[in-house]
Amino acid sequence: MTPMTSTERPFLNRRLAEFGTTIFAEMSALATATGAINLGQGFPDTDGPEEIREAAVRALRDGRGNQYPPGPGVPELRAAIVDHQRRRYGLAFDPDTEVLVTAGATEAIAATLLALLEPGDEVIALEPYYDSYAACIAMAGAARVPVTLRPDPERARFRLDLDELRDAVTDRTRLLLINTPHNPTGTVLTREELTAIAELAVERDLLVVTDEVYEHLVFDDAEHVPLATLPGMRERTVTIGSAGKTFSFTGWKVGWITGTAGLVSAVRSAKQFLTYVASGPFQYAVAEALRLPDAYFTAFRDDLRAKRDLLSAGLTDAGFTVFRPTGTYFVTADIRPLGESDGLAFCRALPERAGVVAIPNAVFYDHKEAGAPYVRFAFCKRAEVLADAAERLRKAFAH
């Protein structure tokens, strides 16, 4: 048999071959082609505060950030991140050595995993998981070990099985990848759950990477507890934050990590060979955003909670079983009451059937069967758009 030439072999390497085009690109293309309301991809349809947008314009006009900013991030933003962590959570960091600004949370995840993992290491991630987790673990040559959040219909939430988490740890486990508030389920891990995670990490000497980009979107009686605040965790935790979700400027791509000087230095070593630096003028604007009064954060949360309630009620009226989120701006719904069981097929047909786009949760699972009947809708849209989408879904499915 004649061997294939280099141009005949598949170009994508084996580590990334399973990923291909993201589900978000596919569903957004469907939305454009059909004119459907896009409740799939998680971006707001309105801009954030006018004064923060003007701060970016002012930075541009003043010549701040138009050239390469400092590698760790502009000092003003690093100081604002430190102040935010201290004011909100009582966490103290050195702005010069324990903060790193990144091109959004996605780069923060990539740089952290590339820096901290060796080929063959195991990473425990809660599934369903943000899709870049799996790709970044693969790029690092590590192995992902999913621990499934289980639906609890009585409490209308997904829960973590702590025994399953403990059983997943082996001698090859290097780190735990935790996301709370959790995308896509909308679950906020409880203090008890997080305490158990912290105790396990200390007992087994594990690093923890915690994605907390939805920290300001916590509803009802839920509480956001940063893992780094728990005993024994500050020295082993990399915390990831982002401006996009909190201030509705997702296109600015301003994220950050905080952690010990050793951890941050390691991540910076990887990050410098990814984007090097990014988002110069926007960093100055985000520094001002983080210092907005508490009233902004309260009003933002209250607005999203009202939108959650609007869409959740519409989905319930249409016949879905709704898992009412206590965090993020996503709601997960079970399609089985509609006589459906394949979320991927359901979402591909939904634009034509109802004029609405959603995301099938199964793409966020290794155990595809566990996520098959669930779909995710984003409610970070204008109220009138959500009301229109809810009405379309009611007409399509309510009997």
N, C-alpha and C positions, 0 to 999 in steps of 0.2 A: 504494500500500500504506500503510495506517495505521500509524504508528510505535507501538511498544509504550510503554505508560506505565511510570513508575518502579516501580509495584508488579507489573507483568507481566514485567519483565526478571528474569533470575536475580540473586539478591541477592549471592551470593559473587563477589568480584572475580576477574578473569581470572588474576591471579597465583596464586591459591590454588585455582582450579577443579579442577585435576587431583588434588587431595589428598583431599577428602571425609573420610569416617569412617576412622579408622586401622584397620589390620588387627588391632591388639591389642584394640580394642573389639569387633570382629566375632568374633574367636576366643574372647575371654573370655565373650561372650554365649553362644556355642556350648557352652562348658564348663558354664555354669550351666544351660542348657536340657537338656543331656544327662547331667549328673552326671559328666562326664569329668574325668580328672586334668589339671589345667592346667599343662602344661610350655611354654606359649607365652610369656606375659608374664614379664619378668625381675624378679620380686620374691620375696624369701625367704618361706617359710611359718613362720618363727620369728623372734622379736625378737632384737635384738643384746644386748650385755652389760647385765646388770642394773644395774651401777653407773652406766652411762651413762644408762639410763632414769631412775634415781633422781636423777641430776644435773639432768635436765630438770625433774623434779618439784620439786626443791629450788629451782631458778631461778624456777619459777612461784610457789612459796610465799614466796620472798624478794622477790617483786615485780620481779625482773630480767627485762626483755624483754617485760613485759605491755603496755607502750606501745611506740611506734615506737622501734626501735633506731637507732643512728647509720647514716647512709646507706651508708658503706663497709663496715659490719659492726661488731660489738662489738669493742672493742680486744683482749679476751682471746682471741677466735677468730683475729683477724688475727695476733696474736703467735704463737699456736700453729701457724698455717699456715707462718709464716716459720721457726719452729724446726723444723718437720717437713721443709721443703724443704732447710734447711741440714744437718740431721742425716742425712737419707737420701741426698741428692744433691750436697751441697756448694754449693748455690745460695743466694746471699744476696739478700734483698729487704728493702725498707723497709716495715714494717707500716703506716705512715701513708699512703704514696703509691703503693706497688707491689702492693697486695692489695685485692681487692674481693670481698665476700661476695654471693652471688646466691641466688635461689630455685631451688636445684638446678642441675645442669649444663645442663639444657635452657634455662633463662633465660640462663645464661652464654653459651651458643652463640648464642641469639637476639640478646642485647645486643651481643655482639662483632661479629657479622656486620652488624647494623644500623648499628653505629658506624663500621665500617672500610670498608664497601663503598659505591660510587657506582653508580647505575643504568648498566648496560652493562658493568660489570666482570665478569671471568671468575674463577670459583673452581674450582680443581681439587680434587675429592674422590675418595677411594678407594671404589670400589663393590665389594661391597654396602656401604651406608652406613646409619647410624642415621637413621630417617625424618625427624627434625626438621631435619637438615641441609638437605635439599632445600627444605622449606617455608620455612626462615629465609632461605636464599639468594633464594628467590622474593620474599619479603616485602621484601627489600632492593633488589629490582629488578635483581639481578645474574643472571648465567647460570652454571649449573653445568656443569662439564666432567668427566665421570667417567673415571677410570682404573681399569680392572678388575683386581682381584686374581684371579690365575689358579690353578685347582686343580692341585696337584702330588700325584697319588695315590701316587707312590713314597715321598714323604716325609710323606704324610698331612697336608698343610697347604696353605694358600693363599699364593702368593708375589706380590711386587710386581715388575712388569717395569719396570726403571729406564729403559730406552730409551723405552718407551711414555710414562712420566711426563715425560721430557724433551721428547718430541715434542709433548706436549699444551700446553706453555707457549707462549703467543703474546704479542704486544705488549699485549693487553688483559688478560692475567692479572694479578690483583691479589694473590691469596693462595692458599696451599695449606692445605687442611683435612685434617689427619692424625689418625687415631685408632689408638692402640696402647696397650695390648692392644686388639685389634680386635673390635668387635661388628658383624656376627654370626659371623664365621668362626672366632674364637678364636685368630687368628694374632697373634704378637708380632713386630713388625718387628725385624730384627737390627740390631746396631750398624753393620754395613756398609751396610744399606739406609738407615738413618737418616743416616749420614754423607753418603751420596750425595744425599739429600734436602736436607740442610743446605748442601752445596756448591752445589746447583742454586739454592736460595733466595738465597744470597749472590751468586752469579754474575748472576742475573736481577733482583736487588733486590726480592724478594717477601716479603710478610708471611706468617707461618705461624701458624695456629691449631691447637693440638694438644690433642686430647681424651684425657686420661689417667685417666679415672675408674676404670679397672680396674687401676691401678698396683700394687696389693697382691695381685692375683690373677694371679700368674705362676708357672708350674709347670715341673717337670723342670729342664732346663738352660737354659731361656730367661732372658733378662735384660731388665728394663725400663730403657731409657735415655731419660731426658727430653731432648727436642730442645734445650731451652734450655741444656743443659750442653755442647753441641757448639760448636766455634769459629764465631764470627760470629752466633750464634743468639739470645743473650739479648736483644739490642736489637731483634729483629724477631719475637719469638715471644710469643703469648698462650697460656699453659698453663691448661687447665681441669681442676679437680679436684672431687671430690664426697665427701660423707660416706656417702651412701646405700648404695653398693655395698660399702664397706669395713666398715661397722658394722651393716649390716642394719636400718637405719631409713630406708627409702626414702620413707616418708610425711612425714618431717620436712622434706624439700626444702631441704637446706643444701648449696650448692655454692660455688665460688670461682674467681677467676682470679688469676694472677700474671703480671707483666710489667713493662716499664719504666713510669715515671711517666706518660709521654706516652700510651702505649697504654692504661693503666688509666684515666686521666682521660677518654680518648675513650669507652671502654666505659661508664664511670660516667655519662656524659652521656646515653647511650641507656637504660641500666638504670633511671635515676631516673623515667623515664616509662613503665616497664613495671610492675613491682610496687612501685616505690619502695623499700620494705624488706619483709622477711618473716622468719618463723621465729625471732622474738626469743628466747624461752627456750631453744629448741633450739640456738641458736648457742653459748650457754654450755656446754651439754652436749657439743657436738662439740669445743669447745676442750679439754675434759678427755679426750675420746676420742682425739684426736690425740697425746696424751701418754701413752697406755697403753704398757706395756712391750713390747719387741720380741716377747716370748713370745706376746702376743695375736695379733699379725699372723702369726706363724709357725703357730700353731695354727689360725687361721682359714683360711690358705692350705692347710694339710694336710687339713683337713676337706673343703674344696671339691675338692681333688685326688682324695680317696677317692670323693667323689660323682661326679666326672667319670668315674672308672674304672668305677664301678658302672653308670652309665647307658650309657657307651660299650660295655661288654661286652654289655649287654642289647640294644642296637641292633644290634651285630654278630651276635649270636645270632639276632636276628629277620630278618637278611638284608640290612640296610642296609650300604652302604660308609660308614665313619665317618672323618671328618677329626678326628683327636684334637687337641683344643685345647691350646695351651700358655699360654693366658691367658683371662680373663673367666670367666663361668659359663654359657657356651653351647657346645653342640656342634652342628656342621653334619653332616648325613647326606645321602648320595646315594640317591635312591629308585629309580634305574634297575635295580639288581639285583632289585627286587621286581616288575619288569615295568611300572613306572610312569614317566612323564616329565613330568607336569604337577603341580608342587608345590602350586599354589593349589588345584586340584581335589582333590588328595590330602589336603591339610590340612582342607578343608571336609568331606570324607567321613570323616576319621579318627576323630572323636568317636563316630560311630555304629559304625564298623568295629572299633575297638579300645578305645574308652573313654579316649582320650588326645588332648590338644590340642597342636599344634605350630604354628609360624609358617612360611609359605612364604618362602624367601629372595628370590624374584623381586620382591617388593614393595620390596626395598631396592636394586633395580637400575634404571638407565635402559635398559640392554641386557637386556631381560627374558629373552631366550633364554639368556643366559649363566647366569642364576640359576634357570631353570625347574626343573631336576631336584633342587634342594637344599631341605632343610627344616631349621629350627633348633629345637632342644630346649633348655630351661633346666634346669640341674641344681642350682639353688640352693634345693633342697627337702629335706625330711627323708629320710633314707636309706630308711625303710620306704615312703615315697611313691614314690621312684624305683624301688625293687624291685618294687612293685606295677605301676607303669607299664611296666617292662621285661617283666614276665611277661605283661601284657596284649598288648604288641606281639609277643612271641614266639608267643603263641597265635593271634594274628590273621594273622601273616605267615610264621612259620617252617614249613618243610616237612620 
